[in-house]
Amino acid sequence: MKITIYQIIPELDQDRLMFMPLSYFQKTGYPSSPAEIYESVFCGETEVATPEEIYRIFNRKDEADACYLEKIGFTGHSMSVSDILEIQHSPGESRFYFCDTFGFSQIAFQKENAMLPVQNHDNIPFEQVNRSKPGYLAYMDNGGISIHPCIQVQLQRCKYSQCQLGYRLRHQEKEESPWRQRDFLERPTVLLFEDTQGPAPEDLWYHSPKPSVWISRHPAHSPLNLKLVEEWCQSQNVTYEYL
């Protein structure tokens, strides 16, 4: 059974549809899932035939599941609400299923408008920055600021999909651990700093006008949060650089 899994591209999710049920799509004004903000994260053969069985395979639970899915070419997050599953019953005959809060709903989906993966993605970098030294990696994404320990970092400009260019940030946290990656439509601001004082302290992003009260210094998605990390590095004499 040939299947394709489509997931929302975070950078194109202007209406915050990712992980929302089909009823939310409809309330927001979408009669069905807008294919133009989705991309294919897996296309291949499976031995199972129902959406529920496919979900159990691609809803990874632990590191072993993640390694298996990476091995078979799955590049998305753990299968979840708002994902689209295409099941090809015969050549030219496909059905599309929306992964809802409970179960799957069959929907119409214009897959020709979705972004397809580029098979030689890693073979066509236009620009690449490499760093190989222990430290911490800090960058901004849809969830706010992210900080990770790392021993190797790569920032590539390459094909993000069939339709456009983008950037891929890859890092390895320790020897023999799998590479982690994050794709961006625009060049991300990435700060790399030495591992001499440990990670930046959590209270860096808050101030406390009185005991037991913590207030964010900046909104979660503000680039000023990354600036706070830079200022902390300067105050602690920690060597840092922007990639």
C-alpha positions, -999 to 999 in steps of 0.1 A, spaced: 0 0 0 15 33 -11 10 62 13 21 99 15 20 119 47 17 157 45 24 181 74 20 219 78 51 240 72 55 261 104 68 292 85 37 293 63 12 286 92 -1 322 94 -34 311 110 -19 287 135 -36 256 121 -9 231 131 -21 205 156 -57 219 154 -87 197 147 -107 199 115 -135 218 133 -111 246 139 -101 247 103 -137 251 94 -143 278 120 -113 297 107 -128 297 72 -112 267 56 -137 242 43 -107 218 40 -70 217 47 -52 243 25 -27 222 6 -4 252 -2 9 253 34 16 215 35 46 195 24 52 158 19 73 144 47 70 107 37 61 88 6 65 50 5 51 15 8 36 1 40 22 -33 48 -8 -19 68 -39 -6 51 -59 15 76 -52 51 88 -52 39 124 -25 13 117 -4 38 98 -8 63 127 6 37 151 37 34 130 44 71 125 33 84 159 68 78 174 71 73 211 108 71 218 143 73 204 141 39 188 110 48 169 126 81 158 157 62 145 135 37 126 114 65 109 145 84 100 159 52 84 128 47 62 129 84 51 103 100 73 114 137 78 84 151 98 74 153 134 55 125 151 22 120 133 -4 142 149 -36 162 146 -38 184 114 -16 159 94 -29 146 60 -26 110 50 -29 99 14 -36 63 7 -32 52 -29 -55 23 -35 -45 19 -71 -26 41 -96 -45 73 -101 -69 66 -72 -61 82 -39 -81 90 -8 -71 117 17 -76 115 55 -73 143 80 -58 132 113 -83 146 138 -85 147 176 -102 113 175 -97 92 144 -95 102 108 -119 121 85 -119 116 48 -115 150 30 -108 166 -3 -71 177 -7 -54 193 -37 -21 176 -34 -8 193 -65 -6 225 -45 14 209 -17 52 211 -16 70 179 -25 104 168 -11 135 171 -31 152 137 -32 188 151 -35 182 178 -9 215 172 10 235 171 -23 229 206 -34 239 231 -8 245 266 -21 260 279 11 272 260 41 287 270 75 303 243 96 315 244 132 330 215 152 335 223 189 316 217 221 292 245 231 256 256 229 234 265 200 207 292 203 182 303 177 146 315 173 118 295 158 80 293 160 82 281 196 104 310 207 140 307 217 157 272 215 190 263 232 207 230 227 241 215 236 261 206 205 295 194 193 289 200 156 267 225 137 259 230 101 238 258 85 230 252 49 212 271 22 195 246 0 163 236 -16 136 235 10 110 221 -14 103 218 -51 90 254 -49 116 275 -31 149 278 -14 154 278 23 178 270 51 185 238 71 201 240 105 216 207 117 234 199 149 247 169 168 245 170 206 271 144 214 292 117 198 272 89 181 239 107 187 217 113 157 218 147 139 189 169 146 176 194 121 153 223 116 142 239 83 136 276 78 123 296 48 146 326 57 181 326 71 178 321 109 198 341 134 220 315 151 242 321 181 269 296 190 286 300 224 313 281 244 306 255 270 324 272 299 295 284 321 269 259 310 237 269 293 223 304 298 203 304 331 165 302 328 160 334 348 178 353 320 145 359 303 125 371 334 126 397 360 111 396 395 97 429 409 88 410 441 93 376 456 76 347 437 67 369 408 83 363 374 76 385 344 89 379 309 113 406 298 102 403 262 74 385 243 82 348 236 88 353 198 108 385 202 144 384 187 154 404 218 154 371 237 185 360 216 200 394 223 198 386 261 219 355 255 245 376 237 246 401 266 249 372 291 279 358 271 295 392 273 289 395 310 304 360 317 333 364 292 320 335 272 332 334 236 303 335 211 297 340 174 267 344 150 267 319 122 
